[in-house]
């Protein structure tokens, strides 16, 4: 299974890096230095710019680029083709279920990707999406394959979904060839770069190109939507691999491509080293990654917005909504404001509000320059702590009105979706506030309803809260799953749900199982 990260036409580049090992260190035997040490690189590429050939550069750097393979165990829902017939129990028993109930089924899955060694003792950097299992999978094994074919087991030291970075440690006492990070802030549009990886599983592959853009904002938002763009061919298989400059420095980590076909069209993206290095160091040391957060929903300034507000284009971001009790709310920021500066730095498409705030330590008090009703004003905010990516997804599920068809339903429990036609999530305090339910309410919140299900025909809809089922209180998705399983074991064809709609009293509703 190739894990692929999609973001509006951005397709992650997965698989391996590596080729025949050949050291050109020029150092005495036994001296362990980085493959891209300055003393070495001055011999490989004696001047700035592109050499007559990339062969020496490639030969020097390839030994530190590795293949990363994971083995995962994925839970899958077993569908009974005889459900509703006299043969249903027989089918379940043959599948290993006790008392006629089918046991959860699992299958093995794999993912492949690239990475590079950053220290002689075997620390490896890659993308988080190369090694991170999905919601219903468990990571069982990580294997590192060196360019000469030698395999090692590795452990996951730390991972960060927001930046899509992960650090692994090879389980061996050997000394390994490694490379160092460079300063991506010095990269210029037009500079030559080299990418090393294993696109489509073809083996160690080297591609070259130039830096097409720096500080590229892909329009996806988030804390780290700022990339080096390159036309060096990057495909599925290159994710987590290094992007080198002509001095052999790692200035980027290959991460995604823009592609309508899934293959390279000359628009690839790499995480800049200046962003990656501090996160990698924190992951290596086991520190928690803390980022700033204001609690606002924002929109870039489009041409129409700029014209209506009398603003210069490519300056500022428009506040669509403000989270209750968040840092922005406490500072007096309002929906309809335009944020022009964060802590003295201009908010632009290359330097977004999310990026600026994420890189400020929680608890820091900063000035924020706004435009409100045509007047500039400054407020002071104490930056909050950014929630986890999972918490942010749950918040976004209920951030818009009921009729917003663009709202993502989030991760689904396949069993509940199959039986009730509902997608549900645990009811967190944040969701309780967003649904304007009574503080302390417990249950699960509905994020999507199949209109062809009995629940859909009876009027259940997104934002409804399920408080209990068959008179048993619910506090989690797992509780509801267990009640459904028990109802089937008792030969019940329906559940009695107690549900509540925002602003209305709770009521009971029988819903048939499918």
N, C-alpha and C positions, 0 to 999 in steps of 0.2 A: 504493500500500500504506500503510495507516494503521498505524503502529507503536503497539501498545497494551501497557501494563504491567499485568498482572493479579496481585493479591495477595489471595486469599481474599475475593472479592467487591469488591475495590478495582480499579476500572478507570481506566486513565490517560486524561486528557483531552487529545487531540491536536488540532492544526490551527492556524489563523492568528489574528493580531490585526491590527486596523487599520481605519481609516475615513477620511473626508475630512479633510484637514489644515486646521486653523484655529488660529492662535496667538493667545493672549490674554496676552501676557507683560507688557504695560505697561512694557517697558523700551525705552530708546533703540535705534534701528535699529543693528544690528551687534553689540549686546551679547549674548553667548552665556551664558545662565544655564539652570539646570535648569528643566524645565517645571513642577516642583513646588517651586521656590524659595519660601522662607517669605514673602518680600516680595510674590510673586505670589499665593500661596495666601490671604494675608490679604484680598485683594480678591475672590477667587473664593468662598471660604467664610469670611466674617468672624467666625463664632463656632463653637464646638465643637458637634458633633451633626449631624443631618441637615438639609441646606438644603431650601427649599421645592421645589427641583428639582435634579437631578443634572446638568443640561445644561451649565452653566458648567464644572463640575469635569471632566466628560467631554471637553468641547471643549479644555480646557487639556492634558489628559494623553494623549489618543489619538495625537498625532503621534509619541510616543516608543515606541509599541507596534507591533511588526512581525510579518510573516508569515515563517516559516522553512520552506523546502522543501529536501529533500535528494534527490540522485539516487545510487542505489547499484547495484552490480553483484553479483548473487547467483548463486553456483554451485549448479546443480541436477543431480541424478543422472538421466541419461537411461536409461529402462527400455527394453530391447529386447523387443518383443512376440514376436519369433521365437527368443528364447533357447532353445537345446536342439534347434533344427531346422536343416536345411541352409541356411535363409535368414538365419541369424543374422549371418554375416560380411557378406553383401550389405547388410543393414540398417545395420551399423556403418560400412561404407564410404560409404554414402549420407549418413550423419551426419557425415562428415568424418574418420573414424578411419583411421589408417594401419595397415597389416598386419592389417586386419580388426578393429581395436580402436576403440571409440567414444571420441571426445575429450570432455573435460568440457564440459558445456553451461552457459551462463549466461543469465540474464534480467535485465532492468532493473527496479528497484523504486524506489518513492518513499516518502517520509514527509513529513508536514506538521505544523507546530506553531507555537506562538506564542513570542514573546520580547520583551524590552524593552531599549532602549538606555540605558546607564548613564554615558556620557561623550560629549562633543562629538566626539571623534575616532573614535567608532563601535564601542566595545566593547558587546557584546550578551550578556545573560544568558538562558538557557533551561534546560530539563530535559535531562539526559544522554540519556534515552531518545528524545528528539526527533531527535537527530543520530547516536546510536551505532548502527552496523551490527551485525547478529548475527554469530555465529561464522563463517558461510559467506558473508558479504557484505563488500564493499569500498566505503567511502565515496568517491565520485568528485566530488561537487559540492555546495556549499551555496549557496542563493540567498536573499537577504533582499529582501523586498518591502515598501516603505514604504506608508503609508496612501494616498498619492496615486498609487500604482501603479508608482513608480520601482523598478527592480530593481538590486541590487548583488550581486556575488560576495562570499563571506565565507570566512574560513579558521577552522578549529577551533583555538583557542589552547590549551585545556585542558578535560578532562572528568573527572568523578569519579563512578563508579558508585554508591559507598556512599551519597552524599548526593543522587544523581540531579541533579547540577548540571553545567552546561557553560558555557563562555565562548567567544564567537565574536568575530571582528574583521572589520568591513566593509572591503572593499578599495577605499577611496576617500579622497581628501584633503579632502572636503567636511566642513563642520561640520554636526552632526546634532542635532535636538532630543533631550533626554535627561531622565531622571528620577533621583531619589535614593532611597536606602533610608531607611526610618524605623526606629524602635525598637519591634520587635514585643513586647518585654517589657512595654510600657505598654498593649498591647491588652487590653481587658476584655470579658468575655462581655456581649453586648448592644450593643456598638459597631457603628455602621453601617460597611459596607465595600462597595467597588465592584470587580468583576472585569471585565477587558477581554480579549477574545480573539475567536476565529472558530470557534464550535462547528459541527461537521458541514459546514464549508466554506461557510457561509452569508454570510460577509463580516464586517466589523468589527461586533462585538456587545458591548454593555455590559449587565451584570446587576448588581443590587444586593441586599444582604441584610445580615445581622448576623453578628458573631462568635458562633458557637454554642458553642464550647469552645476553651480554650487548653491547650497542652501535651497534646494528645490522643494517647494511645498506642493504635495500631490493633491491637496484639497480634501484629504480624508480626516483632517482634524487630529486631535490627540496630542499627547505630550511631546512626541518626537517626530512630527511630520516635517522633517527637514533632512534632505538626502543629498548625496553626491549623485548626479546623473551622468551616465557614461554610455558611449556607443560600443564599448567592448562587449562582445557577445556574451550575454548571461542568459541561461536557460534553466529549466527545471533540472536541478542537480547541482547548481552552483550555490544554493543558499547556504550561508554560513562560511563560505570561502572568502579568502582575502582579495582585496583590490590593492595592488602595489603601485607606487610611483616609480620613477626611473632610478631612484636611489635605493630601491628595494624596501622602502618603508610601507607598512600597512596603513593606508590612509582611509580605508573603508572596509566594511563587511557586507558582501553581496547579499541582497535581501529580497528584491522583488523586481519584476519587469512589467512594463505596460505592453499588453499584447492582446489583440482580438482573436488570435489563433492558438495561444499557449506557447508559441515559439518566439525566439528573439526577433524583434523588428528594429533593433538598434536603440531601444530606450530602456535602460536598466538603472536600478537604484541601489546605492550602497549606504549603509549607516556610517556617518562620518566618525573618524577616530576620536575627534574632540568630544563627541557625545558618548562614544562607547567606553573610552578608557576609565573615567571615574566610576561608571556603573560596573564594569568588569572588576575593578579593584574592590569595590564593596561586596560583590558576589563572592569573590575569592576569600574574603575575610569573614564571610557569613553575616554581614550586616544587613539590616532591613533597608530596602530602598524607600526613602521618604521623599515625596514631592509636594510642591505647593498646590493649593486648590482654592478657587474663589467661590465656586458654586453658581455658575452662570451658564446659560445656553446661549451660544453666540453664532453669528452669521457674518461672513465676509462682506465688505462693502461692495456691492455690485454697482454697475453703471447707473441703474435706475435709482438705487438708494443714494448714491453720491449726488445725482442730479436733484433728487427730492430734498436732500438735506443741505445742499450747497457745499459739499465736501470735495476735497481733492481725492481723486481715485487712488486706490492702493494705499490708503491710510486709514487705520482704525478698524474696529470690528463692532458690529451692531449687537446689542444685548436683547435677545428675544424673551428670556425669562430669567428669574432669579430664584434660587433655591431657598426655601424658608430656613431661617436660623443658620445660614451659611455665612462665610466671611464677607461676601459681597453684600448680603442683606444687612449685616451688622454695620457695614461701612456706609450704607445709604444708597448703594447703586440700585437703579431702577430699570425695569423693562423699558426699552426705547432709548436708553442712553447709548452713546457711541464712545467706546474706550479708545483713546488716542495714544496714551503713554502708560507704561507700567514701570514704576521705579525709575523714571527718567528715560526709558528706552521707547522709541517709536514702535507702535504696533503696525506691522506691514504684512504683506503676503509671505515674505521671506522670514519674518520674525513675528510669528503669530502670538496672540494672547496666551494660548495654551502652552506654547513652548516657553515663553518668558516666565509665566507663573510656575510651571512645573520645575523650573530650575532655581526657584527661590525656596529656601528652607522653611518648613512650617513653623509658625510662630513669629516670623519676621514681619515687622510693621513697615509698610511701603506706601508711597504716594501714588495715586492713580488719577490721571488726567482724563476728564470726561467732556463730552459735548452733550448738553441737555437743553432743549428748547432754543437751540441756536447760540447758547451761552457756554463758554468754557468754564469749568470748575474743577477743583481738585479735592478728592476725598482721601482719607487714610484708612487702609485696611490691614488687619492682621491676618496674614495668609494662613489658611487651614491646611489640613493634611489630605492629600488626594486619596479617595477610596480605591480599593482594588478594582481591577478590570471587571471582575464578576459583579461586584457591587454597583459599578457604573452601568453595566448592562441592565441590571434589575431596575435601577432608577429610571433609565431611559424608557423602559417598558410602559411606565405610567406617567410620563412627563407631558403627554399631549392630551387633547380632548378625545372623547370616545370615537368620534367619526374620523379620526386620523388613520387612513388606510396605509400610511407609510410606516407605521410603528412596527418594529421587529418583534416577533413573539418570543424570541429567546430560545434557550435550550429546552427540548421537549423530553418528557418521560414517555417513551414509546408505548409502554403497557397501559398507562392511563389514557393516552391519546387513542389507543386502539379500542379500549373498553367503553370510554365515555365520550370520545370525540372532543376532548378538552386538552388544552395545554395549560399547565399550572406551574407556579413557582411558590417557594416558601414566602410567607408573609413577614417581611422584615419591618422594623420600626420605621425605616425610611419610606417603604411602600405604604405603610399605614398612614403616614402623614400625607403622602401624595394622593391617596384615595380619600382623604379626609374622613377616615374611620376613627372610631373612638380609641384613644390611647390604651394600649394593652390588649387590643384585639388580636386573637390568634386564629390561624387557619391557613388556607392557601388562596392565592389570587389567580384568577383566570386571565391568561394573556391572549388566548385565541380559541375560537369555537368552530368546529366543523358544522356548517349549516345543514348538512345532510344527516347529522346525528339526532337522537332523541333530545339531547340537551339543547341543540340548536333550534329544533322545532318548537321546544317549550320556552324559548326566549332567553336562555342563558347567554351572556355576552362578556366580552372583555371588560375587565375592571370589577366584575362581580367577585365576591369573597365567599368561599365555601368554609363554613364554620364547623360543620359536623356531617357525618354520614352514618346512617343507621343508628342515630342517637349516640354515636361515639365522637367525642371532641377530636378535632384535627389540629395538629400543631406543625405538621410538615408534609411534604409530598410523600415521604415514606409511609406516613400514617394512612394516607388515602389509598396508597397502593396495597397496603396490608388489609384494609377493610374490603376493598374490591376482591382480593384473593379469597378472603374468608366468606364473602357473600357467594362467590362461585362454588366454594366447597360446600356451602349450605344449600346449593341448588336454587339460589335466588336469581331472578332475572332482572332485578332493578335495585337501585339504591335510593334511600330517602335522604336527600341532601337538605341541609339547613343552610341557606345562602342569604347574603346581604348585599344590597346594591347601595352605593354611596348616596346618602341623603334619604334612605328609605329604611323602614324597620325590617328585621330579619323575617324570613318566611321559609316554610318547608316546601320541597318540590321533589316528587318522585321522578327518577331518570332511569330509563331502561339501559341495561348493559348490552353491548354489541358482541 
